[in-house]
Amino acid sequence: MHIEKLVVGPVETNCYIVSKSADSNEVFIIDPGAEANKIKKAIGDRKVVATLLTHGHFDHTGALYAFSDYPIFINDKDAPMLNDSDLSAGRLMLDNNPRPEATNFYKEGDKLLLAGVEITIMETPGHTMGSVCIFAEDKIFTGDTLFDGDYGRTDLPGGSHELIRQSLRRLFTYEGYKIYPGHGPNAII
């Protein structure tokens, strides 16, 4: 599996472009938070097969409009955030721009084959009610659930300190897995 990380937007969100190998011509995107042109340039002439969202906050969905021709995946609990700047915390950054509607909803245990990469979804509520982690091989795209040495805030709409603690306990059973968080450096559990 080949993973490209782009840091985008004012809160330095990690956007990932994932493919089976470096020379694959199909990719999927995880969390296109901002700077659509930067993301498109990194993709080049490769074919986008889907956009996956770890949760619905504005800083993970800001460039979603540029990829609305492709399937958009989110957990259904966070889907309302795509068009509600209060729920998505977008109002905090004066981001009231509507997002395209999600076309697909994933849930706990769902397995998908995208661009030749098999992924599995784990629901990890706490940062938001619909936060998910995306597993691929021994790697986990954790969104804002887990960072290097920290975890996501729980004081925004839909956040729960108790739920994120439960989610973190589940994630910590994957010792040795590499995490690709929504912000900051990668790390090993």
N, C-alpha and C positions, 0 to 999 in steps of 0.2 A: 504494500500500500504506500502511496505517495501523498504527503500532506504538505501543503503550502500555507504558511500563516501570513496574513496581512494585518497590520495594526491600523485601524481606521477610526476616524471621528474624534470629537473633542474629549471623550472619556477613554480613548485608546482601547477600543473593543477589538478583540481578536476575531477575525473572519478567517475561515478555513476553506481552502479549495482542495478537495479530496479526489483521488483517482486510484485506479488499480496499480499503476506504475508511472514513472516520470514521463514515459513516452505514450501514455494512453491518450486517446482523443476524446474521451468522455470524462466529465467531472460532475461532482455535486458540490454545492456551496453550503456551509454552515454559518449562520448568523451574519448576514450581510448588513452590518450596522450603519455604514455610511460610506461615502466616497465611491459611488457606483462606477465612475470612470476608472478609478484605480483597480477595482475588482475586475472590471471587464478587460482592462489591459493585461492583467495577470492571467486571465483565462485565455486570451488570445483567440485563436480560431477553433479551440476545442468546443465540443458540444456540452452544454449544461443539461443534465437530465433531471435535476430537482434542486430545490432549496429547502434546507432543514433549519428549523428554529429550535433552540434549546429552551426558549421562553419568549414571552411577548413584549418585553420592555423595549422602549424606543431605540436604545443604543445597540440593539441586536437586530433591528428591523428597518432601520432608516433608509437603506438602499434597496429594500425589497421591491419597490416599484419597477426597478430596472430589470428584474428577473421574473416579472409576473406572467410571462409567456410559458413558464415551466411549472410543473407541480410544486406547490408550497405545502410543506408539512409542519404541523404544530400540534401540541396536545390540545384537545378541545376545551380544556379549562382555561387556557390562555388565549384562545381565538378572539374573544371580545376585546382584548387589548389592542388588536391591530387597528381598530378605529375608535379608540377612546384614549385621548391623551392624558386623562386623569389616571386611568387604570395602568397605562403603559409608562407612567412617570414622565412622559414627554413634555408635559406642561412645565416641569422643572427647568427644562432647557429651551422653552419656547418652541417646542416641536409639536405642532398641532396638525401636521400633514397626515392625511389618511393613507393607510396602507392597503394593498390589494387583499382580497379575501383569501384565506387558506383554501386549498382544494382537497387536502387530505389531512386526516387526523390520526396521530399515532397514540398508542397506549402501552402500558406495561407489557413487556414480553414480545411486542411486535418485532418481526424480522423482515428486513427488506434487502433486496439486492439492487444496488445502485452503482452504475459505472463500474461494474465488476467487483464491487466491495460489498460484503455482507455486513449489515449493521443490525444491532439489537437495541431496543429502547428500554430504558429503566426510568420509571416515573420517580422523580426526586423532589417532591413538594417541599416548600419552605421559603425559598427566595420568592417564588410565586407559587400559586396553587397548581399550575400546569408545567412547572419546570421538569425537564427531562435530561438525562444523560444518554449519550449516544455511544455505544460500544462498537468497536471494530477491532478484531484481533485482540491484542493485549493493550489496546489504547482506549481511552475514554474522553470524549468531548463533554466537559462538565458544565459548560455555560457559566452561570454565576452561582452554582451550587457549591463548588469547591475550587479554590485557588491554591497556589503554592504557599502553604503555611497559613491559610486563612479560608474563610467561607463567606458566602454572599450575605448581604444585609437582609434583614427581615422586617424592617420598619416601613416598607412601602406597601401599597394596597395588595392584599393577597398573601403577604408574608406571614410566616409563623416560625418563631424560634423553636418551638417544640417539634414541628414537622421537619425543619432542616436538621435538627439533631438526629432524628430518626433516619433521615436520608443519608447523613454523613456516616452513621453507624453501618448502614448497608454498604456504602462505598468503601469503607475501610476494610471490608472483608476481601477486597481485590488487591491485596498487597503485591507490590511489584509491577502493577500496571502503570503505564505512563498516562498522565492527564494532560489534556489540552484545554485549558480554562478559557473563560470568556474575557479575561483581562490578565495581564502579567505573563510571567514565564511559565513554561511547561514544568512539570514536576513528576516525581514517582511517588505512588502511594506507599 
